[in-house]
Amino acid sequence: MTTLIIPPPEIPIAAWLASLRQTARQDLPAARRAALLRLIWQESGLTRQGLIARVEAILSPGCFGPSPEAAFRRDLAVVRQALAGAGYQLAYGRKPGRSAYYIKGRPRLDERLQKLIAAAAAEVDPAQMAIYRRLGPAQRVWQLAHLSDWLRSANVRRLQRREVA
């Protein structure tokens, strides 16, 4: 059985994902639990349904098996135990409209994610945003469609280069 640990922040996401997917081939419950732990550690405020959807997006649809709710409860018990062993407490907030899991004493967003978001926001060009605000709805939709097409073709090129290598 794989030991569940709080993910060290210095591990790049690509390396973590590769390791997680390797673990999933050998021990799917351990991979689900590691994914749950990282998600809860980095981002408070996710619901049960949100966590299940995120883990399935990382590993594979249906990775919780025929009874996702039961598997989630078992996995969360292991995550809760791992956090307690590291001196943290997993809690569930029951505020109206904001019921979600969080770790007591941790910020809503991991410090590293906060810094990444702040850096991305600092790169926003106010002049470009002013131009965007003047666009009509049809022009905005056209821009988004064009961006979507460009991203899809860039991804196809990336995959083609990977297959050649």
N, C-alpha and C positions, 0 to 999 in steps of 0.2 A: 504494500500500500504506500502511495506517495505521501510524504509529509507536506501538509498545507502550511505555507508561510506567507507573511505579508510581502507583497512583491517589492523588491528593492527598486528605488526610483531610477537608478542608473542603467537598468536593463532596457535597451531600446525596444519599442513596441514590436518591431518586426522580429527580433530575436525571441521575444516572449511568445508571440503568436506561433512561430515555428516550433518552439518547445511545447507549447500547449497542444498543438495539433498532433505532435508526436505522442504526447501523453494520452491524448484521446484515442489513438489507435490501440494503446495497450490497456488503458483504464479510463473509460469514458466518465464515470462518476467523479474521479479525481480531477479530470480536466474541467468538468462543469463547476466543481467546487472552487478550483483555482480561478476560473473566470469570474465566478460570483464574487469571490473575495476581492479581486482586483477592481471590479466594477463598483462595489460598495465602498471600497477604500478610496477610490478616486472621485466618486461622485455620489454624494448623499442625495436622498430624495427620490429614489427610484422605487416604484411599486413592484409587487410580485410579478404582475403581467409584464411590466417593463423589463425587469431583470431576466425573466424567461426569454422574452423576445431578443434581448441583447445577447444572451449566451447562445441562443440558437443562431443568431447572425454570425457570431464568432466561430462556433464549432460546426453546426449543421442543423437544419430544420428537423425537428423531431428527436433531438439528442436527449430529451428528458424521458423518452420512451412513451408507452401507451397511457401512462398516468402522470402527466407533467406536474400536477399540483402535489402529488405524494412525493415524487422524486425531488421537487423543489424543497419541500419541508425537510426531507432527510438531508439534503445538501446544505440547507441553511443551518441546520443543527450542527453540522461539522464546521461550517464557517464560523458560527457563533462560538464554538469551543476553541477554535484556533485563535480567534481574536481575544478571547478571555485569557488564553495562555500567554498572549503577548501584552496583557494588561489593558485591553480595550473592551468596551461593552457595546454589542450590537443592540440597537433599540428600534422600535417601530413607532413612528409618530402617528397620532390619530387625530390631527387637526382636520376640521372640515375642508374638503377639497385638497388637502395636502398630506394624506396618509401615505407614508413611505418609510423605507428603511434608512437608517443612518448610524454612524458610529459616534457615540458620545465623546465630546472633546475634539472631534475632527471638524475641519471647516467643510462647508457644503461642497466645495470643489478642492481637489488636491492642489497644494501650493504650486506644483510644476504646471498643472493645467491653467491655473490662474495667470501665471507668468506668460504662458504661450498665448492665451487669449488677449492679454494686455499688449503683447508685442504685435499681434495681428491687428488689433484695433489701432495701434499707433501708426501702422502702415497705411491706413485709410486716408486717401487724399480728399480733403474737404472740397476742393474745386471740382473733383470728379463727382462727389456726392451731390453737389449743387446742380451739376448738369443732369445727373440721373433723376433728381426730383422734378426737373422740368419736362421729362419725357412723359408722354401719354401712356395709358395702359397697354395699347397695342404695341407701342415701341418697346416697352419693358418686356412684354411677352416674347417679342421677336428676339430681343437680346438674350433672354434666358434660353430660348430654343437654340439659338446660334451657339451659346456657350455649352449647352448640353451636347450638341453635335460635335463640337470641337473636343470636349472631354472624352466622348465615346471614341472618336478617331484616335486621340492621343493614347487612350488605353489599349486600343487594338494594335497600334504601332509598338507599344511597350511589350505586349504579349508576344507579338511576332518576333521582336528582338530577343526575348527570353527563349523562345522555341529554337531560334537559330543558334544561340549560344550553347 
